[in-house]
Each structure stands twice: as C-alpha cells, then as structure tokens.
Amino acid sequence: MEYEYLKETRRWLHQHPELSMQEFETTAFIKNELDMAGIPYETPLPTGVVAYLKGTTDRAVAFRADIDALPIQEENDVDYRSAVDNVMHACGHDGHTTMLLAFAKRVKALYDAGQLTATVYFIFQPSEETEAGAHQLLQAYTFDPQPDYIFGLHMMPDNEEGLILSKPGAITASATEYRFFITGLSAHVANKEQGHSAGEALTFILNQVSQLQHYHLPGLRQNIVHIGQFHAGEAINTVPSNGYLEGTIRTYDKADLETVQTQMTKIAEACAVVTGTNVEVKFSEGYPSTHNDRAAYAMMKAASEDTSLEWVEKKEPYLFGEDFAFYSTIAPTAFAFLGCRNTAQNFVTGLHTSTLNFDEKVLLGGVDLFSAILSRFEATL
C-alpha cells in the first residue's frame, strides 16, 4: 500500500513540475494530501507549506523537502514524463516531496494513537533552485516550539540504491555569483588609441580571476572560482566599448569567500586604472555552505542502522550549493544523500540532466530513515 502511494504520488508530481516560486499546483496537491490525512498546516509564502503535528511536550523536530523543478526539457520516454514543456523534476524534488508526504502519514498514525511526544514539522519548501526559498520561508514563518533539529534528504543518482551518504561538517559548498560590468570608450580601429578598450579590460580580468585559486586561497582547502560566460565588443572594426564576465564561487569556508570577493574588488579597481575603463563587480547573495551539526549527524547516522540502508561517510563534501544551509540559522541540522542509481533500469544520469529517473522503491528507504530519526529523537525525551 505505501509503495503504491509513493509510486503514484511521485509520478503525478513528476508529470506536473513547476518552476521556483510558481509551484501553485504542487502546493495545492500537497495541501489536498494533508487535508485528506487530517494534518494541519500553514502557508507562510505564496507557495509551499509547513505542516505540523503537535506533541505532548515543548520539544520539536523538523523534516524538509523542496518542491520546485528546473527549466529543462525532459527526454525520458516514460508515460509519466513531464507534461510541461521545458520544465522537469531533474533534481529529484518530486521524490523529496513524496517521501515527506508518506512520512507525514506515518506520523499521523502515531499521533492518532497518542504515541507522539514531540511536535513534528513537515516543511514543503519552494524555490530551492533559485531565490533561496529556505531563507524566504524562515523570514516569513516562526516555529513554535522551535525545532531541536532539522533534517533533510536529497536524491543522489551518482550512487547505488540502498546507500545513504553524508559526512560531519561541510556537506555542500556555498554558491555565490559574481558579475563584472565593463564600460569603455569606442573608437574606430584606425584611431584605436582614442578609445578605451573593454576587450583589453576583459583580458586583464580573465587573467587575474583565473589566478585567484592559485595565489590567494589555501592549497589544502577545496574552492572553485569558475568563469562561466564573457563577451566584449560591438563590431569588427571598432574598439569594444562594453564587456561582461560572470561566474560562480564555491567555497566551504566563509573566510575563503571573503578573500575571493576582496580580490575581485581589487581586480576591478586595478583594471580601471590600467585600461582607462569603468569596471564594476557585483555579487549576488548566494547559498551558504551546508554544515552538518555533529549531534544531528550522529542521530541521523545512528537512525540509519534501524533501516535497510547502508551508511557511507564521505571523505569530501559536494561542490554544489544547497539552500538547506539556511535552516542551520535556527536549529542544528543534518543533511544526507539517498542513492538512486540503478544500472539495470538505465537510471544512471546525474542531477540536473534531462534523463534523470529512479525507481520509487528507493523512496521507502528515505521514509524509513525519517521514521527512525523520529524514533531516536523521541527516545531522548
């Protein structure tokens, strides 16, 4: 019965993906499921839901799922493929939402039987992929009582079914975007000395940014300063008057991020002096690094022993960003990755690909882990 629910729910969600902050149909679906189960909820944002079941003490624990999809055209040839052009659940959020709904139903059974001591929150969060939905939700919603811990799971197609992967400390990187805007002075190529070339400025910036990792960041720590896109110029026979460069910074240490931002600001200033152009660098507030609290991590790891999952402790964190990081501002957190790779069924492509897919049976392991965490937490009360 539960497996059929997981299968049907995940496939409905997969067929009806919605982009960040546009998850209105998804939110309506979640609310309907909660209504049928008799689980109360609140909607602090236009999309997304915070459901809860009140325990008999002032202690609480929270579990989070993200609900948004990506602007990707699905290429899977399945009868439950996305029904929306250029929108797809290519990051497994349909699986995350499904697991949390199934887990909420399990907890409701405990509640109805008078066996729930702690208050349990079920956070169905919008806009993980963009606009930091977690941050927005925390600004709009006050938990009462405050959760002692917040836990999250993420599908991981790089690893086999039955594995659960995490590590103490940093588990994902911070993700901050940067953009250089260059304004020069155009001139005909015949009188090029009369202009100020945005192309020369762009070359200067490219060279300096590419050296940041080598000269200014600790060699023993993982960081990425990535150049994603750049261009300059307007015509074949004129001095370029405009230039642009953008990229992303991935770090685990706040001090490293501050170093990169400081050096980029200096690069912009130096470039303006050397080339005579106007150079401005802007940073978009990104996601912090997700860090697993040691006590929360220990509880999650111990809970995995009560399931069929095999715990794998990673040696190195992932270099992608994850807005689950914001939850650590209100409570200790732990985040792990649920293996869903299945070579026999050709479910082998990675996150954010047009052919991501998985067998819904792996979701049972995630629901079991949430249940085991709750049981372990209740045993401490």
C-alpha positions, 0 to 999 in steps of 0.5 A: 500500500505505501509503495503504491502511494509513493509510486503514484504520488511521485509520478503525478508530481513528476508529470506536473513540475513547476518552476521556483516560486510558481509551484501553485499546483504542487502546493495545492496537491500537497495541501489536498494530501494533508487535508485528506490525512487530517494534518494541519498546516500553514502557508507562510509564502505564496507557495509551499507549506509547513505542516505540523503535528503537535506533541505532548511536550515543548520539544520539536523536530523538523523534516524538509523537502523542496518542491520546485523543478528546473527549466529543462526539457525532459527526454525520458520516454516514460508515460509519466514524463513531464507534461510541461514543456521545458520544465522537469523534476531533474533534481529529484524534488518530486521524490523529496516531496513524496517521501515527506508526504508518506512520512507525514502519514506515518506520523499521523498514525502515531499521533492518532494513537497518542504515541507522539511526544514531540511536535513534528514539522513537515516543511514543503519548501519552494524555490530551492533552485533559485531565490533561496526559498529556505531563507524566504520561508524562515523570514516569513514563518516562526516555529513554535516550539522551535525545532531541536533539529532539522533534517533533510534528504536529497536524491543522489543518482551518482550512487547505488540504491540502498546507500545513504551518504553524508559526512560531519561538517561541510556537506555542500559548498556555498554558491555565490555569483559574481558579475563584472560590468565593463564600460569603455570608450569606442573608437574606430580601429584606425584611431584605436588609441582614442578609445578605451578598450573593454576587450583589453579590460576583459583580458586583464580580468580573465587573467587575474580571476583565473589566478585567484585559486592559485595565489590567494586561497589555501592549497589544502582547502577545496574552492572553485572560482569558475568563469562561466560566460564573457563577451566584449565588443560591438563590431569588427572594426571598432574598439569594444566599448562594453564587456561582461564576465560572470561566474560562480564561487564555491567555497566551504569556508566563509573566510575563503569567500571573503578573500575571493570577493576582496580580490575581485574588488581589487581586480576591478579597481586595478583594471580601471586604472590600467585600461582607462575603463569603468569596471564594476563587480557585483555579487549576488547573495548566494547559498551558504555552505551546508554544515552538518551539526555533529549531534544531528549527524550522529542521530541521523547516522545512528537512525540509519542502522534501524533501516535497510540502508547502508551508511557511507561517510564521505571523505569530501563534501559536494561542490554544489550549493544547497539552500538547506544551509539556511535552516542551520540559522535556527536549529542544528541540522543534518543533511544526507544523500539517498542513492538512486542509481540503478544500472539495470533500469538505465537510471544512471544520469546525474542531477540536473540532466534531462534523463534523470529517473529512479525507481520509487522503491528507493523512496521507502528507504528515505521514509524509513530513515525519517521514521527512525530519526523520529524514533531516536529523537523521541527516545531522548525525551 
